Amino acid sequence: MHLNRRAFLTASLAVPLLALAWPLSALATTPEAAPLERMALAVHGTEGPHRLDVEVARTSAQRQRGLMGRESLPADHGMLFMYPREQSGRNGFWMFQTLIPLDIAFINSEGTIVAIRTMQPCGSSSPSDCRSYTPDTPYAAALEVNAGYFAKRGFAKVTAWPCRVRGKQLAHPAFKRARSG
């Protein structure tokens, strides 16, 4: 066989294989693997506003991953879980593969904290063995922060939660326009 013909045949076999491999490698870098959106958030409690730097989990994959595998969370940081529709109060959060204790505030569509729970890490290798933390009332978002965050800032009772991002109300369909006053 002539060298040019052999090179042509080799190339004609390699190109389809590369074409098949490229889409598979593209799947490995999905948008969920990208860093999460970050925003500044002000949570207003009995002692006034408290600023948080939060990562925003908007997609199902981002919400499922949450803070799993994190060994620490800076003091004034957290994760805000946003839902396109109101969630049932029976839908909860678990701590499978989550290494640090967390507080979670469940927030209704009016922007009010309706429940706060303190969640402990689950050391089980089986997700079904991990406790589920539920608010027992419908919610539109949830905010996870380090355990003890809310108690240290006077959030012992259900507290109004006017959420502000750069001076504007949080823009999300689950939140109705908050009343001023």
N, C-alpha and C positions, 0 to 999 in steps of 0.2 A: 504494500500500500504506500502511496506517495505521502511524504511528510505533511504537505499542505492539506491533503484529504483527511489524514489522521487527525490533525489539529482541528479541522472543521467538524469532524464527527465528535471529537471530545468536547468541543465547545457547544455543539448542539445538544449534547446530553447534559452538560453542566448547567446551562442557562435555565432549563425547566426546573432542575433541582433547586437552584438558587431562588427561582420565582416562588417555589413552594415553601422554602425556608423563610423567606422574607415576611410573609404575612404572619407566620407563627411567632417570629421574633417581635413583630409589631404588637401582637396581643400581650406580650409580657410587659409592655410599658403602657398600661391603660391609664386613663385619667385618674383613677382611684389611687394609683401608685404615686401620683404627683403630690407635692406638699399641699396641705389643706389651706384654704383661705383663712386669713387672720383678720380680726377686727378688735377695736377697742370697745368695751362695753361698760356701762355704768349701772350698777345694781344699787337701788335706793332702799335703805333699811332705816331702822329707828335711829341710828347714829349718823344718818346722812348718806351721801353717795359713796360707793366704793368702785374704783376703776379696776377692770380686769382686761387682760389681753387673752382673747379666746381664739381657738381654732374652731372653724365651723364645719360640721359634718352634715352635708346636705343630701348626699346620695345614700342609697341603701348600703352599698359596700363600705362607705366611709363610716356610717353609723354602726355597722356590725363590727368594724375594726376598733372604733373608739380609742380608748387609751390603753389597749392591750399591749403588754410587753414593755411599757414605760417603767423605768426604775425610779423616776422622780418626776415631780411637776413643780415648776417655780411657784413661789408663794401667791402671786397675784395673776396666775394663769389658769386656764380651764378649757373645757370643750363645750361648745353649744351644739346640741343636736336639733336640727330643724326638720320638720315634717311637712309634706305638702297638704296633709289633711289631719284633722284632729284624731288623736289616738285614744283608744279605750283605756279606762283606768285599770283594766286587768293586764294590759301590755306593760311589761316592766323591763328592767335592766338587770343584767347579771354581771358577775365579776370574773368570768372564766378567763384565764391567762392575764388577768390584771394584777399587777404586783404591788400596788399601793392602795391604801384605804382612801375612799373618796366620799364626799357629800354630793348628793344630787338634788337639785331643785326642779320640780316638775312645774311647768308654766302653762297656764290656759291661754285661750285665744284672745282674752282681754289683756294679757300681759301681766297677770297676777300669779305669784307663786302659790300653788295650791297644795303642795306637799314637799317636805324636805326629808330625805332619808340619808343615813350614814351607812355606807356599804363597805364591807370587809373583803379582802382578796379571797378568792377561792383557790385552794391548792390542789384541787382534784384534776386528774387528767381527763375526766369525762365531763363535758358541759352539762349533762343532765343531773349531775350531782351538785351543781352550783345553785345557790338560792337566787330567786328572782325578787327584785325590789320593785314594788308597784305603788302607784300613788292612790289607787282606789277611786280616782276621779279622772275624767277626761283631761288630756293635755295636748298642747300644740308644739311644745319644745321642752328640752331638758338641758340643764346646765350642770356639768360635773366640775368640781373643784376639789382641792385637798380636803380630807376629813377634818372637821372642826372649823372650817372657814365661816360657815353661817353662824354658828354659836358664838364665835369670837366677835362677830360684828352685829350682834343684836337681832338676829333673824330667828328667834325662838318660836315666834308665831308666824302664821301666814302673813306675808307682807306684800304690799303693792310693788310691782316690778316694772317701773317705766324704763324701758330699755332704750338707750340712746347710742347711736353710732355717729361719731363726729358731729354731735349737736343735733342730729335728726332722729326722728322715730325710726325704729327698726323697720325696714321695708321687707315685709314678708306677708304673703296672703293669709297665713294662719292668724296673724295679729290684726285685730281691728284697730282703727285709729283711736289712740288713747285720748282721754279727755284731759284738758289742761285744768289746773286748779290745785 
